[in-house]
């Protein structure tokens, strides 16, 4: 190491840590899949290459414990690959133990606290497996290794395979080095932010283009606009990654959690090549993990319960992703027992959320809203997986913080489906501009179903709510003026501008003063200043943006708006007199 200065060593350590974390992540993914298809020789070879690369990297950096663990796992994998030992479930258990120790060693290396991880017990297990012995359950002796006097036929093969494996790994690494380079997430975020500012600047130029009738100026603006658009598309594309990177992180937790609960659960994924902004992927891991644990903890039944219910003993938990319009949808689906509406009603009564009479009238749709309230839980037992009364409300809050929404549906006795709807990216937002009492507001485009103009006389009052029949389907009508505490307009309009919003299966029609049109913009957080805005608490404002004209636009928080309207019906007095 004497040929390197301090800065070189730090850079070397950084590259080592980045690659090692990726290798350990891949190791974990491949092990879980290998457990379900141990006959897949290609997968064994992939895991072998990962262990081999780990060993080489650890040896180069001088991280002996990691090198030794990787080497012993590589030996066992080599015997599996060559057919010298047969796969049994205990092999994967030991590999997972070794993998967890590898992660601890790397963490200690980062904290400069090496020496705290005892790898000897796992090394002993790996040696036993390599020799062909079995790892016995606690309290039972291990099976003896087979006599070396009768070696397996493949053991006589030349030892050239590891050399070829090594050459293949090195050749692929060299190819990767040519094609890719590492860029810190912070620099990429900065680039995305700058592109966002460029988009805002482009909007201002386009505004000037309309105001200044000069052909040369128009040509320059058009050129800059086109280049800015291409740059925006390319930079945002860099942030987009397959959701497979997220879904693959759930195989191991599902396996371990299901085992701890005495359940047999298969994790199935669909749409894993669907792309999503990396920032969003990082932010939704915890909410998704809670939904997954919820399904395992008190959704999917034990094998005996499933057999008694006429189901296959093995349950299925599915993660699905797909694009629709400007959003991505992620579903967490299980084939378990579903929610019990009567149980939800009872819990709502116990917690003082509703009276006994009100509980009798709770529909399944209303019950679905209740399960997301703070402290609400139908779990009968409190454990480390579910039932602590803190969970689904946090999931809802975290998803809405990203500009998304979450809903749940179920069929009792057949299963439950949680659906998350999220924007594709947080960097740049498409909005629809409206005006209310002289102030411009923006509504994220993915919440808008359509814009219409309706006669006041077409609005009916049904059970105390104002309703408009849109293509023979009732839509609740409300006014943003009254919601924001603004005085009603004095002049009566022949037609009212209405924007129809949808959050999953719920729709509302919102009366505004003026419909303006679509705009591409950059969302800016308002921080503590948001509380001084709309209405009494400003909870309906998600942020702000600046248009090309220099005007400030307040961006509406549509999910919060829906929640407000579900607890207080807002009228449209002054616009719909005579109803």
C-alpha positions in Angstrom: 0.0 0.0 0.0 3.1 2.3 0.2 2.5 3.4 -3.5 -0.8 5.0 -2.5 -1.2 8.3 -0.7 -4.0 9.0 1.8 -6.4 10.3 -0.8 -5.9 7.3 -3.0 -6.5 4.9 -0.2 -9.7 6.6 0.8 -10.9 6.4 -2.8 -9.9 2.8 -2.9 -11.8 2.0 0.3 -14.8 3.9 -1.1 -14.8 1.8 -4.3 -14.3 -1.4 -2.3 -17.3 -0.6 0.0 -19.6 0.3 -2.9 -18.8 -2.9 -4.8 -18.9 -5.1 -1.7 -22.4 -3.8 -0.7 -23.7 -4.5 -4.2 -22.1 -8.0 -4.1 -23.7 -8.8 -0.7 -27.0 -7.5 -1.9 -26.8 -9.8 -5.0 -25.6 -12.7 -2.8 -28.7 -12.3 -0.7 -31.1 -12.2 -3.7 -29.5 -15.2 -5.4 -29.5 -17.3 -2.2 -33.3 -16.8 -1.7 -34.0 -17.7 -5.3 -31.6 -20.7 -5.1 -33.5 -22.1 -2.1 -36.6 -22.3 -4.3 -34.9 -23.9 -7.3 -31.7 -25.7 -6.0 -31.5 -27.6 -9.3 -30.7 -24.4 -11.2 -27.0 -24.8 -12.0 -26.7 -21.4 -13.6 -27.7 -19.8 -10.3 -25.1 -21.8 -8.4 -22.5 -20.6 -10.8 -23.6 -17.0 -10.3 -23.4 -17.3 -6.5 -20.0 -18.9 -6.9 -18.8 -15.9 -8.9 -20.1 -13.5 -6.3 -18.3 -15.4 -3.5 -15.1 -15.5 -5.6 -15.2 -11.8 -6.3 -15.9 -11.0 -2.6 -12.9 -13.1 -1.6 -10.6 -11.4 -4.1 -11.7 -7.9 -3.1 -11.4 -8.6 0.6 -7.9 -10.1 0.1 -6.8 -7.0 -1.9 -7.9 -4.6 0.8 -6.6 -6.8 3.6 -9.9 -7.6 5.2 -9.0 -11.1 6.3 -12.3 -12.2 8.1 -14.4 -11.3 5.0 -11.8 -13.0 2.8 -11.9 -16.2 4.9 -15.7 -16.4 5.1 -16.0 -15.8 1.3 -13.4 -18.5 0.6 -15.1 -21.1 2.7 -18.5 -20.4 1.1 -16.9 -20.5 -2.3 -15.5 -24.0 -1.5 -19.0 -25.3 -0.6 -20.5 -23.7 -3.7 -17.8 -25.2 -5.8 -18.7 -28.7 -4.5 -22.4 -28.0 -5.2 -21.6 -26.8 -8.7 -19.6 -29.9 -9.5 -22.1 -32.3 -8.0 -19.8 -33.5 -5.2 -22.4 -32.7 -2.5 -26.1 -32.5 -2.7 -28.2 -29.5 -1.7 -30.1 -29.6 1.5 -32.0 -26.7 3.2 -29.4 -26.5 6.0 -26.8 -25.4 3.4 -28.7 -22.2 2.7 -29.2 -21.6 6.4 -25.5 -21.6 6.9 -24.9 -19.4 3.8 -27.4 -16.9 5.3 -25.5 -17.0 8.6 -22.3 -16.3 6.7 -23.9 -13.5 4.7 -25.1 -11.8 7.8 -21.6 -12.0 9.3 -20.1 -10.6 6.1 -22.4 -7.6 6.4 -21.4 -7.1 10.1 -17.7 -7.3 9.1 -18.2 -4.6 6.5 -20.1 -2.4 9.0 -17.3 -2.8 11.5 -14.7 -2.0 8.8 -16.5 1.3 8.1 -16.6 2.1 11.9 -13.0 1.0 12.3 -14.0 -1.6 14.9 -12.8 -4.9 13.4 -12.4 -7.9 15.7 -15.9 -7.9 17.2 -17.4 -10.6 14.8 -16.8 -14.3 15.7 -16.7 -16.2 12.5 -15.3 -19.5 13.8 -18.7 -21.2 14.4 -19.8 -20.5 10.9 -16.5 -21.5 9.4 -16.8 -24.9 11.2 -20.2 -25.4 9.7 -19.0 -24.6 6.3 -16.1 -27.0 6.7 -18.5 -29.7 7.7 -20.7 -29.0 4.7 -17.7 -29.0 2.4 -16.7 -32.4 3.7 -20.1 -33.7 2.9 -21.4 -33.8 6.5 -24.8 -32.5 7.7 -25.5 -29.6 10.1 -27.6 -31.1 12.8 -30.4 -29.2 14.7 -29.5 -28.1 18.2 -29.0 -30.9 20.6 -28.4 -33.6 17.9 -25.0 -34.9 16.7 -24.0 -34.0 13.1 -23.8 -36.7 10.6 -20.3 -37.9 9.8 -18.7 -36.9 6.6 -18.4 -39.7 4.0 -15.2 -41.6 3.9 -12.6 -40.0 1.7 -11.7 -43.5 0.4 -14.6 -43.3 -2.1 -14.3 -39.9 -3.8 -17.0 -38.7 -6.1 -16.1 -39.1 -9.8 -16.0 -35.4 -10.5 -13.4 -34.9 -7.8 -10.8 -36.3 -10.2 -11.4 -33.5 -12.7 -8.5 -31.0 -13.2 -8.6 -27.9 -11.0 -8.8 -25.6 -14.0 -12.4 -24.5 -13.4 -11.6 -22.0 -10.6 -9.0 -20.4 -12.9 -11.5 -20.1 -15.7 -14.1 -18.7 -13.3 -11.5 -16.1 -12.1 -10.6 -15.1 -15.6 -14.3 -14.7 -16.5 -14.9 -12.5 -13.5 -11.9 -10.3 -14.3 -12.8 -10.0 -17.9 -16.4 -9.0 -17.0 -15.1 -6.5 -14.5 -12.9 -4.9 -17.1 -15.8 -4.6 -19.5 -18.0 -3.0 -16.8 -15.2 -0.5 -16.1 -15.3 0.6 -19.7 -19.1 0.9 -19.9 -19.9 2.4 -16.5 -18.6 4.9 -14.0 -19.8 5.6 -10.4 -21.4 8.9 -9.7 -22.5 9.9 -6.2 -26.2 10.2 -5.6 -25.7 13.8 -4.3 -24.1 14.9 -7.6 -27.0 13.3 -9.5 -29.5 15.0 -7.3 -27.8 18.4 -7.8 -27.9 17.8 -11.6 -31.7 16.9 -11.4 -32.3 20.1 -9.4 -30.4 22.2 -12.0 -32.5 20.7 -14.8 -35.6 21.6 -12.8 -34.4 25.2 -12.7 -33.7 25.0 -16.4 -37.3 23.9 -17.1 -38.6 26.8 -15.1 -36.3 29.1 -17.1 -37.6 27.6 -20.3 -41.1 28.4 -19.3 -40.1 32.1 -18.8 -38.5 32.1 -22.2 -41.6 30.7 -23.8 -43.7 33.4 -22.1 -41.3 36.1 -23.5 -41.6 34.4 -27.0 -45.3 35.1 -26.9 -44.8 38.7 -25.8 -41.9 39.6 -28.2 -42.9 39.0 -31.9 -39.3 38.7 -33.3 -38.5 35.8 -35.7 -34.8 35.5 -34.7 -35.7 35.5 -31.0 -38.4 32.9 -31.6 -35.9 30.6 -33.4 -33.4 30.9 -30.5 -36.1 30.2 -27.9 -37.4 27.2 -29.8 -33.8 25.8 -30.1 -33.1 26.3 -26.4 -36.5 24.8 -25.5 -35.9 21.7 -27.6 -32.4 21.1 -26.1 -33.7 21.7 -22.6 -36.4 19.2 -23.2 -34.0 16.5 -24.4 -31.6 17.3 -21.5 -34.5 17.0 -19.0 -35.6 13.6 -20.5 -32.0 12.2 -20.4 -31.3 13.4 -16.8 -34.5 12.2 -15.4 -33.9 8.9 -17.2 -30.7 8.5 -15.2 -32.7 8.6 -12.0 -35.1 6.0 -13.2 -34.3 2.4 -12.1 -36.2 -0.9 -12.4 -38.4 -1.5 -9.4 -36.8 -5.0 -9.4 -34.1 -3.4 -7.2 -36.7 -2.7 -4.6 -38.7 -5.9 -4.9 -35.6 -8.1 -4.6 -35.0 -6.8 -1.2 -38.1 -8.5 0.1 -37.3 -12.1 -0.6 -35.2 -12.6 2.5 -37.5 -10.8 5.0 -40.5 -12.7 3.7 -38.6 -16.0 4.1 -37.4 -15.2 7.6 -40.6 -13.6 8.9 -42.8 -16.4 7.5 -40.5 -19.0 9.2 -40.8 -17.1 12.5 -44.6 -17.3 12.3 -44.7 -20.9 11.3 -46.0 -20.1 7.8 -45.1 -21.3 4.3 -45.3 -18.3 2.0 -44.1 -17.8 -1.6 -43.2 -14.3 -2.8 -44.2 -13.7 -6.4 -43.3 -10.5 -8.3 -44.7 -9.0 -11.4 -43.7 -5.9 -13.4 -40.2 -5.9 -12.0 -38.8 -4.0 -15.0 -41.2 -1.1 -14.4 -39.0 2.0 -13.9 -39.4 4.5 -11.1 -37.4 7.5 -9.7 -34.6 6.2 -7.4 -35.5 8.7 -4.8 -39.1 7.3 -4.6 -37.8 3.7 -4.5 -35.7 4.5 -1.5 -38.5 6.3 0.2 -41.2 3.6 -0.2 -39.1 0.7 1.1 -40.3 1.1 4.8 -44.0 1.6 3.9 -43.9 -1.4 1.6 -42.1 -3.5 4.3 -44.9 -2.7 6.7 -47.5 -3.8 4.3 -45.6 -7.0 3.6 -45.2 -7.7 7.3 -48.9 -7.0 7.8 -49.8 -9.6 5.2 -47.5 -12.2 6.8 -48.4 -11.3 10.4 -52.2 -11.4 10.2 -53.2 -11.8 6.6 -51.9 -15.2 5.3 -52.9 -18.1 7.5 -50.7 -21.0 8.8 -50.6 -24.2 6.7 -53.1 -25.9 9.0 -55.5 -23.0 8.9 -55.3 -22.8 5.1 -56.0 -26.5 4.7 -59.0 -26.2 7.1 -60.3 -23.3 4.9 -59.9 -25.4 1.7 -56.8 -23.6 0.5 -53.3 -24.8 -0.6 -51.1 -25.0 2.5 -48.6 -22.6 1.0 -49.7 -19.0 0.9 -48.8 -16.5 -1.9 -47.7 -12.9 -1.3 -47.5 -10.8 -4.6 -45.7 -7.6 -5.3 -46.9 -6.0 -8.6 -45.9 -2.8 -10.4 -47.3 -1.1 -13.5 -47.5 2.3 -15.2 -50.8 4.0 -15.9 -50.9 7.5 -17.4 -48.4 9.6 -15.4 -48.3 7.4 -12.3 -46.9 4.1 -11.1 -49.1 1.6 -9.3 -47.7 -0.8 -6.7 -49.8 -3.6 -5.3 -49.2 -5.8 -2.3 -51.6 -8.8 -2.6 -52.0 -11.8 -0.4 -54.4 -14.8 -0.6 -55.0 -14.8 3.1 -58.1 -14.2 5.3 -58.8 -10.6 4.4 -60.3 -8.1 6.8 -63.4 -8.8 8.8 -65.7 -5.8 8.6 -67.5 -6.8 11.8 -64.2 -6.8 13.6 -63.4 -3.4 12.2 -66.8 -2.1 13.4 -66.1 -3.5 16.9 -62.7 -2.0 17.1 -64.0 1.4 16.0 -66.6 1.2 18.8 -64.0 0.2 21.4 -61.7 3.1 20.4 -64.6 5.6 20.6 -64.4 6.4 16.9 -68.1 5.7 16.3 -71.2 4.9 18.2 -72.9 1.5 18.1 -75.6 2.8 15.8 -73.1 4.5 13.5 -71.0 1.3 13.4 -74.0 -0.7 12.1 -74.0 1.6 9.1 -70.3 1.4 8.3 -69.9 0.1 4.7 -66.9 -1.8 3.4 -65.6 1.3 1.7 -65.8 3.3 5.0 -64.2 0.4 6.9 -61.3 0.6 4.4 -60.8 4.2 5.4 -60.9 3.4 9.1 -57.9 1.0 9.0 -55.6 3.9 8.1 -56.5 5.9 11.1 -53.8 6.4 13.8 -53.8 3.7 16.4 -56.3 1.5 14.6 -55.6 -2.2 14.6 -57.6 -5.4 14.4 -54.8 -7.6 15.6 -55.8 -9.8 18.5 -52.2 -10.3 19.7 -49.4 -7.8 20.0 -46.0 -9.1 18.7 -43.0 -7.8 16.9 -44.6 -8.1 13.5 -48.1 -6.5 13.8 -50.7 -5.2 16.1 -48.8 -2.3 17.9 -51.3 0.3 16.8 -48.7 2.2 14.8 -48.5 1.2 11.2 -51.0 1.8 8.4 -51.5 5.4 9.3 -47.7 5.9 9.0 -47.8 4.1 5.7 -50.5 6.5 4.5 -48.7 9.6 5.8 -45.4 8.6 4.1 -46.9 7.8 0.8 -48.9 11.0 0.7 -45.7 12.9 1.6 -44.4 11.7 -1.8 -47.5 12.9 -3.6 -49.1 9.5 -3.7 -52.1 7.7 -2.2 -52.8 4.3 -0.7 -55.9 2.2 -0.6 -57.0 -1.2 0.5 -59.6 -3.7 -0.7 -60.3 -7.3 0.3 -62.6 -10.3 0.0 -63.1 -11.9 3.4 -61.6 -15.3 3.4 -59.8 -14.9 0.1 -57.3 -12.1 0.4 -56.3 -8.5 0.7 -54.9 -6.0 -1.8 -53.1 -2.7 -0.9 -52.6 -0.4 -3.8 -50.1 2.5 -3.9 -50.3 5.2 -6.5 -47.2 7.3 -6.9 -45.8 9.9 -9.3 -43.0 8.7 -11.6 -40.6 11.4 -10.4 -40.4 14.1 -7.7 -38.1 16.4 -9.7 -40.6 17.9 -12.2 -44.3 17.9 -11.9 -47.1 18.4 -14.5 -49.9 20.5 -13.0 -53.2 22.0 -14.2 -53.5 25.7 -13.4 -56.7 27.1 -11.8 -57.6 30.4 -10.3 -59.6 31.0 -7.1 -60.2 34.5 -5.7 -57.4 36.0 -7.8 -54.8 33.4 -6.6 -53.3 30.8 -8.9 -53.3 27.2 -7.8 -51.8 24.1 -9.3 -53.3 20.6 -9.2 -51.0 17.6 -10.0 -52.2 16.3 -13.3 -52.3 12.6 -12.3 -55.2 13.4 -9.9 -57.4 15.0 -12.6 -59.9 12.9 -14.4 -61.4 15.7 -16.6 -62.5 19.4 -16.6 -66.1 20.3 -17.4 -68.4 23.3 -17.3 -71.9 22.8 -15.8 -75.0 24.8 -15.3 -75.8 25.6 -11.6 -79.3 24.3 -12.2 -77.9 20.8 -13.0 -76.6 20.4 -9.4 -78.9 18.5 -7.1 -79.0 18.1 -3.4 -79.1 14.5 -2.3 -79.0 13.6 1.4 -77.5 17.0 2.2 -74.8 16.7 -0.4 -74.5 18.6 -3.6 -74.3 16.2 -6.5 -74.0 16.4 -10.3 -74.8 13.5 -12.6 -71.8 13.1 -14.9 -72.7 10.7 -17.7 -75.4 9.2 -15.3 -72.9 8.7 -12.5 -73.2 10.9 -9.4 -70.2 13.2 -8.5 -70.1 15.1 -5.2 -69.6 18.9 -5.9 -67.8 21.4 -3.7 -66.3 24.8 -4.0 -62.7 25.7 -3.4 -63.8 29.3 -2.5 -65.8 28.1 0.5 -63.2 25.5 1.4 -60.6 28.2 1.6 -62.9 30.5 3.5 -63.2 33.0 0.7 -66.4 35.0 0.0 -68.8 33.8 -2.7 -68.6 35.5 -6.0 -71.3 38.1 -6.5 -71.8 37.6 -10.2 -73.8 34.6 -11.3 -72.3 32.5 -14.0 -74.2 30.6 -16.7 -71.7 27.8 -16.5 -69.5 26.8 -13.5 -65.9 25.7 -14.2 -65.4 22.3 -12.5 -62.4 20.1 -12.3 -63.1 16.5 -11.5 -60.5 14.9 -9.2 -60.1 11.2 -8.6 -58.2 9.4 -5.9 -58.6 5.7 -6.6 -62.4 5.0 -6.7 -63.4 8.3 -5.1 -64.3 11.3 -7.2 -65.2 14.9 -6.4 -66.0 17.9 -8.6 -64.4 21.1 -7.5 -65.8 24.4 -8.6 -63.1 27.1 -9.3 -63.2 30.6 -10.7 -61.2 29.9 -13.8 -59.6 26.9 -15.7 -56.3 27.9 -17.2 -54.3 24.9 -18.5 -51.4 22.6 -18.1 -47.9 23.6 -17.0 -44.7 21.8 -16.3 -43.1 23.1 -13.1 -40.7 22.4 -10.2 -42.2 21.9 -6.8 -40.7 23.9 -4.0 -41.3 23.2 -0.3 -42.7 26.0 1.8 -41.7 24.6 5.1 -43.2 26.3 8.2 -44.7 29.1 6.0 -47.3 26.7 4.6 -49.4 27.0 7.8 -50.2 30.6 7.0 -51.8 29.8 3.7 -55.2 28.4 2.6 -58.1 28.1 5.1 -57.3 27.9 8.7 -54.2 25.6 8.7 -52.9 25.4 5.2 -52.9 21.6 5.2 -54.2 21.6 1.6 -51.0 23.2 0.2 -48.2 20.8 -0.8 -45.7 23.4 -2.0 -45.3 26.2 -4.5 -43.8 27.0 -7.9 -43.0 30.0 -10.0 -44.3 30.3 -13.5 -42.5 31.8 -16.5 -44.4 35.0 -15.9 -43.0 35.2 -12.4 -46.3 34.5 -10.7 -46.3 32.2 -7.7 -48.5 29.1 -7.8 -49.6 27.2 -4.8 -49.8 23.4 -5.3 -52.8 21.7 -3.8 -52.4 18.5 -1.7 -55.2 16.5 -3.2 -55.3 13.5 -0.8 -55.5 15.9 2.2 -58.3 17.8 0.3 -60.2 14.5 -0.1 -59.9 13.7 3.6 -61.1 17.2 4.6 -64.2 16.8 2.4 -65.0 13.4 3.8 -65.4 15.0 7.3 -67.1 18.3 6.3 -69.4 18.8 3.4 -68.7 22.2 1.8 -71.6 23.9 0.1 -71.7 26.1 -3.0 -73.9 29.0 -1.7 -73.9 32.0 -3.9 -73.3 29.9 -7.0 -76.2 27.5 -6.7 -79.0 29.5 -5.2 -82.5 28.0 -5.4 -81.4 24.3 -4.8 
